[in-house]
Amino acid sequence: MNTNSLSLLKYLRDMSHQNVILTFKGTISQEILADVGINLRSKLGSFHTGKRIFAIFVELAQNIYHHSAQKEFSVSKGRPSGVGMLAIQEEAETFVLSSGNLIENYKVEGLRERCEFINQMTPDELRTYYMQQRKRPTGGVGANIGLIDMARRSQNPLQYDITNVDDDISFFSLSITINKTEVENEASN
């Protein structure tokens, strides 16, 4: 028996123990996003997934697609796409949507500052800031709208971690917590 190989049974048990209901690792594409989105809706069956959970899930995936330092060529898109991982955990009172991907080290400080800035805002300040950022000409991807939108939709702070990998890259983990009562209230409206 090879003790160095991945134990899929252990991995499956660990995910079950951590209440992981969905996980994906690989290259993010529109096709993958659509398939995982369908899977997400079926996994959450008894709970109304609503716009909130799905929108945050899509935003996490788009962040990987656009900002991951690790890229793989997407045949369907004809260009490189970001590589990372997504996971959704279900706890008694919450859903936790998480993503992880490599980022270039020169982006670390700016990303940390944006997350901290967003986390210190009140819901009203977030709403105003979101509207201001939407009106700004960005010249492309990266106006921080996604981070702001996830904080607004979840009504909870961004939980993040940045772990240095080497001189060039770090691993960025982002988790968004959604209270089930918020999802249930959304379903009743």
N, C-alpha and C positions, 0 to 999 in steps of 0.2 A: 504494500500500500504506500502510495506517495503522500507523505505528510506535508509537502510543499504546495500541493495543488489546492485550489479553492474548494472549500467544502460548501457545495450548494445547499445541502440540508442545513448546515449551521447558518448560512447566510439567510435562508428562508425563515428559520426560527428566530434569528435576530430581528428581521424585519417584522415578523408577527409580534414579537415581544415589544417592539417599539411602535406598534399600531400603524405601520406603514400600509396604506391602502393602494398606493400607486407609486411606481418608481420608473424612471427612464434614464438611461445613460447613453450618450452618443451624439451624433450630429443632428442639430435641430433644423428641420425643414418644415415647410407648410404642410406637406403630406403627413409627416410624423406628428405635427401639432394637431392636425385634424383627427388622426387615429387615436392619439392619446386623449384628446378632448372627448371623443365618443366614449372611450373607456372610463374616463373620469365621471362622466354623467351616469354611466351604468353602475359604477362602484358606489356612488353616493346615493343611489336609489331612494332610500327612505327620507333623505334630506333634500330639500330644494336647493340645488346648487346655485341658482340665481346668477345674475350678472356678476355679482361680486367675486365669487370664488373663481369662476371661469375667466373673468377679466384679469385677475391677479395671476392666475396660472399662465395665461397668454403673455402677460407682461414679463414674467420671469423667463419664459422661453425666448421671447424677443430679445431680452437683455443678453442671454447666452448667444443667440444667433448673431447679434451685432457686435458684442463687446468681448467675447471670449478670445484670449490670446492663442488658443489652440483652434486651428481651422482644418477642415477636411473639404475636399472638393465635392460639391453637390452636382451630380449629373443632371438632375431635373432643373436646377437653377442655372447651371453653367458657370458657377462661381463658387468660391469658398464659403462655407457656412461654419458658424461657431459650434464647438463641441463642449458639452457640459453634462450636468445631471439635474434632474428634477425629482422631487419626492413630495408626497402628501401623506401626512399623519392625521389620524383621527383620535382625539382624546375625548374624555367625558364631556368637557365644556367647550372645546375648541377644535378647529382644523388648523394645522400648521403646514403651509406651503413653503417649500425650500428649494433653493437652487444653488449650484456650485459650479464655478468655472475658473480657469486660469486667467489672470490679468497681468499686463505689463507693470513692472514695479514703478515706472514713472507716473502711473495713474493712481497709485495707492493713496497718496496723501489727499488728492482732490476728491476721490471717492469717499474716503473717511470723513472729510470735512462736509461733503454734501449730505451724507447720512446723518451726521450729528446735527447739522443745521435743520434738516427736516424733522428730526426727532424732538427738537426743543420747541416746535411750533404747536400752537393750539389748533383745534379743528377749523376755526374761522380764519386763522392766519394761513393755514394750509390751503384752504379754498381760494383765498386772495392770491397767494403765491402761485398756485396752479394756473389761475387765470392769467396772471402776468407772464408766466413762462410760455403759455400757449400763444400769446400775442407776439413774443419775441421772434425775430428772424434768427434761425439757428444755423443755417447753412448746411443742414444735414442732421444725421442722427446724433443724439446725445444732449438734448436740452434738459435732461433731468426730469422730464415730465413723468416718465415711468415710475421713478422712485417716489415722487410726490403723489402720484395717483394711487400707488399701492398703499401708502400710508393713509391717504384719505379714505380709500375703500375699506381697509381693514379696521380703521379706527384704533389702531395700536401702533406702537413704535416699530421701526425697522429693526430687526435683530440681525446683526451682521458680524462676521469675523473675517479677518484678512490674515492669512498665514504665509509667511515668506517660504518660498520653495528653493530659490537660488538667487544669484545676482540679477537675473533678468525678469523673473516671474514670481507671482504669489498666487495663492488660491483664495478666491472670494466666495464666501458662503453668505447667503441672504435668506432669512426666514421671515415669513409674514404670518401672523396669528390672526385668525378670524374667530370671533366668539359665535358659537352656535345660535345663541339667542338673536344675534343680528341677522343671521341667515334665515332663521325661522320667521322673524319679523318681516323680512323682505318677501318671503313666500306668501305671507298673509295679506300683503298690500297689493 
